[in-house]
Amino acid sequence: MCGVWTALEDIDEECGPLIYYPGSHKWPIYTNEHIGVRAEDKAQTGHQYGVLWREL
């Protein structure tokens, strides 16, 4: 998984840490189909991916 972040506002230490999970770059690629999400269900995608990442 590749994460890209561009700051569009001022940031500081109170915004929270960047977390890196060693080895996560070797995880397989998962798409919405793997977690049972359709394009129409976009609002739920983030939560369901969160569940998947915690399980990994």
C-alpha positions in Angstrom: 0.0 0.0 0.0 1.3 3.4 -0.8 0.1 6.5 1.1 0.5 10.0 -0.2 -0.2 13.0 1.9 0.0 16.6 0.9 -0.5 19.3 3.6 -3.1 21.8 2.6 -3.1 23.5 6.0 -0.6 24.3 8.7 0.5 21.3 10.8 2.4 20.9 14.0 3.2 18.3 16.7 -0.4 18.4 17.9 -1.7 16.9 14.6 -0.5 13.5 15.6 2.3 11.2 14.5 2.9 9.5 11.1 2.9 5.8 11.7 4.9 3.4 9.6 4.3 -0.4 9.9 7.5 -2.2 9.0 6.9 -4.8 6.2 3.5 -3.3 5.2 4.9 -2.5 1.8 5.1 -6.2 1.2 1.4 -6.8 1.9 -0.7 -7.9 -1.1 -2.8 -5.4 -3.0 -6.4 -5.3 -1.8 -9.3 -3.7 -3.8 -12.9 -3.0 -2.8 -13.9 -6.4 -4.3 -11.7 -8.1 -1.7 -13.6 -6.5 1.2 -17.0 -6.7 -0.4 -17.5 -3.0 -1.1 -19.1 -1.6 -4.2 -18.4 1.8 -5.7 -21.8 3.0 -4.4 -20.8 2.1 -0.9 -17.8 4.5 -0.8 -18.8 6.0 2.6 -18.1 2.6 4.3 -14.8 1.8 2.5 -12.5 3.4 5.0 -13.9 1.6 8.0 -13.8 -1.8 6.2 -10.2 -1.3 5.1 -9.3 -0.3 8.7 -10.7 -3.7 9.8 -8.6 -5.5 7.1 -5.4 -3.7 8.1 -5.8 -4.5 11.8 -6.3 -8.2 10.9 -3.1 -8.1 8.9 
